[in-house]
Each structure stands twice: as structure tokens, then as C-alpha cells.
């Protein structure tokens, strides 16, 4: 095996890289679900559908692949799911706040605001998700 292949394998074994990959896929799933839902539902319902499906993928992707966790009892699983749900609600609130801050206070456009908000929210999310799954 070449050094470059070995390096790539080591990089993709790092939890933060796996977390990023799960996050990217989750956002793609969120957007596709949102877009398809617009044919059947209102804008708000479509946003909720996309967020919910992306949230479910994120939960299982991070639990099973990023942090590779298995549980022995159902009470731990219920607590973990509740913590993960609360974390995502907090992340959503933080994201909305930061996008509005960058848009209104620094006067970035929405796309740039979203990008600058996504970075600290992703780091916040990674740190607390790691705590939840450890």
C-alpha cells in the first residue's frame, strides 16, 4: 500500500472527518427532501420534512459510523436521542441567529452569511455530539 493511500485511510478514520461527511450527506438529504416536499406541501412543512429526514440520517450516521456506538439498555438510548434532539434544536437556533447576525449586522448576503454561520455551528455540533455519544 502506498503512503498516500495509507494517509487517506487514516484521515477518513478520524471522527471529525466522518462527522463532516455525515453532515454533508445529511444536508443533501435535507435539501432533496425539502425540494420534493414542495410539490405536495407548503413551504414550512417542506422545510420541516427536510430537516427531520436529515436529522434522522445524521443521528444514525453519527451514532453508527462516526462514533461507532452500541448500547446495552433502552434507557440510555432514550436519553441519548433526547440529548441529540435538543442539541439539534439549539444548533438550529444558533444557525438562525448567526445567519441573521451576518446578514443584518455585517451586511453579508444570505449565502455568505449561511457559510460563515455554518462553520461555528458545525464545530459546536461536533463537540456536543461527541459528548452525547461518549
Buried (B, 14 or more C-beta within 10 A) or exposed (E): EEEEEEEEEEEEEEBBEBBBBBBEBBBEBBEEBBEBBBEEBEEEEBBBBBBEBBBEBBBEBBBEBBBEBEEEEEEEEEEBEEBBEEBBEBBEEBBEEBBEBBBEEEEBEEEBBBEBBBEEBBEBBBEBBBEBBE
